[in-house]
Amino acid sequence: MEAFDYLIVGAGFAGSILAERLARGSGKRVLLVDRRAHVGGNAYDHYDDAGILVHKYGPHIFHTNSQEVFDYLSRFTPWRQYQHRVLACVDGQLVPIPINLDTINQLYGLNLTSLEMDSFLAARAEKREVIRTSEDVVVSKVGRELYEKFFRGYTRKQWGLDPSELDAQVTARVPTRTNRDARYFTDTFQAMPSRGFTRMFQNMLDHPNISVLLNTDYREIKNLVPHRELIYTGPIDEYFDFEFGKLPYRCLEFKHETHNREFLQPVAVINYPNDYAFTRVTEFKHLTGQEHPKTSIVYEFSRAEGDPYYPIPRAENSELYRKYQALADATEGVHFVGRLATYRYYNMDQVAAQALTVFAQMAGLSRAEAIELEYEPKLTAVTFPLNGNGSHAVPLRKRRRAVATAS
Ligand SMILES: Cc1cc2nc3c(=O)[nH]c(=O)nc-3n(C[C@H](O)[C@H](O)[C@H](O)COP(=O)(O)OP(=O)(O)OC[C@H]3O[C@@H](n4cnc5c(N)ncnc54)[C@H](O)[C@@H]3O)c2cc1C
């Protein structure tokens, strides 16, 4: 059986980036294994039966403030500039979310200025001595009525919990704007891989030192494949056979549909905070820019059971995670990386940054150096005579090839 330096579990952002850096950066031999039928993890996209590029596990929009992460990923894909906009269906109207000046004016039939909107919200905001829960965050900023219209129902559907039962951090990230900025994200870099995420992953993993094994749980092969170290990007509680109990996750169900018309909705995502069982509907062509006479959409339903998607942000869950983290810290030869192995809701760029940092630590370099690292086979094994002028008889590029062939 072939021996590997690293067995990497999970071909999402965390596993694939580490595979790429270890192989291309350090010359390590890597086996990347995923129990799904594809690479890309939750960011996987593919062409559906109608030939439309869709995201199997819900809409993924790339956004980051990190020049380093953006430059690194740009090695594997060209980008399509894309600014994400979301509307919420409230009181029978489609209005911008995050709440901005247009949201309030449209919803209440007003014509407020930015300054007037400040006073409008201030008059409704409820004073809270301590901000503890998600309800506190929103009610103290925009008041109870907007909280009920935009946040309460959505949060209950999404998390199966009332905002009063969830940590403040869940809604703390959602801004309220008194201007007309309707962008969902405000990061410096916002873009979609021109040919899709999966193509980007395929380019990343296209290296002779990387072997990819799909449809395989790593437990089926871990004792059969010799390897020096393990990189694990799956659920941390599962790794330790749920020794302290299951870490709670919110799960998702996706219902994909194709419609025989060019577009169904004005933007990529419409949220439904109060109506219907689904939380939101995504129309992919807005994200990808694909031109096609038909259109594909996905409905998202939040569920208590199923594949793990969102760690549930409550104090007792963080406590439970810390017990697993202590076990992980004491486990030699295994690196725990990514959203499931660190039980955190991370965006793609955050997972990318985490994986690059882990690689930098392994290589004993700064992150900037680790990103630039290119493995060169050792040249000492074969010697070449020098010409009279001191140059090598074999030009450098050919010489490398000669060494590679010789080894
Ligand atoms: C609905 C949804 C929408 C999102 N939208 C955005 C967005 O717009 N922008 C953004 O930046 N981020 C978004 N994210 C977050 C993004 O999906 C994650 O940041 C990213 O996918 C995490 O990568 P990862 O490698 O840590 O995990 P994953 O992508 O989950 O990869 C882990 C892989 O490990 C495999 N695995 C687990 N256990 C085993 C095992 N025992 N054996 C073999 N394989 C195993 C799994 O099959 C999986 O493929 C979204 C997440 C969700 C759920």
The ligand as a Gaussian input file, in Angstrom:
#p B3LYP/6-31G(d) Opt

LIG

0 1
 C      -26.247000      27.281000       3.678000
 C      -24.876000      27.848000       3.856000
 C      -24.542000      28.993000       3.180000
 C      -23.276000      29.543000       3.328000
 N      -22.981000      30.675000       2.632000
 C      -21.767000      31.217000       2.744000
 C      -21.454000      32.404000       2.003000
 O      -22.298000      32.974000       1.291000
 N      -20.203000      32.916000       2.129000
 C      -19.252000      32.331000       2.920000
 O      -18.124000      32.825000       2.967000
 N      -19.521000      31.193000       3.625000
 C      -20.752000      30.624000       3.549000
 N      -21.035000      29.477000       4.236000
 C      -19.973000      28.847000       5.062000
 C      -19.127000      27.879000       4.228000
 O      -19.938000      26.829000       3.766000
 C      -18.004000      27.325000       5.110000
 O      -17.203000      28.378000       5.584000
 C      -17.068000      26.356000       4.384000
 O      -17.748000      25.475000       3.547000
 C      -16.303000      25.576000       5.430000
 O      -15.351000      24.725000       4.844000
 P      -14.800000      23.494000       5.671000
 O      -13.741000      22.875000       4.826000
 O      -14.470000      23.882000       7.053000
 O      -16.065000      22.505000       5.827000
 P      -16.941000      21.711000       4.777000
 O      -17.122000      22.479000       3.525000
 O      -18.152000      21.276000       5.506000
 O      -16.065000      20.433000       4.448000
 C      -15.916000      19.356000       5.347000
 C      -15.919000      18.073000       4.541000
 O      -15.542000      16.985000       5.407000
 C      -16.208000      15.833000       4.970000
 N      -16.214000      14.846000       6.061000
 C      -16.704000      15.009000       7.313000
 N      -16.529000      13.886000       8.043000
 C      -15.917000      12.987000       7.220000
 C      -15.487000      11.650000       7.376000
 N      -15.669000      10.962000       8.530000
 N      -14.873000      11.028000       6.335000
 C      -14.707000      11.669000       5.149000
 N      -15.111000      12.939000       4.943000
 C      -15.708000      13.599000       5.959000
 C      -17.588000      16.346000       4.608000
 O      -18.245000      15.462000       3.712000
 C      -17.278000      17.711000       3.980000
 O      -17.214000      17.654000       2.564000
 C      -22.315000      28.921000       4.166000
 C      -22.657000      27.773000       4.855000
 C      -23.930000      27.239000       4.715000
 C      -24.286000      26.027000       5.503000

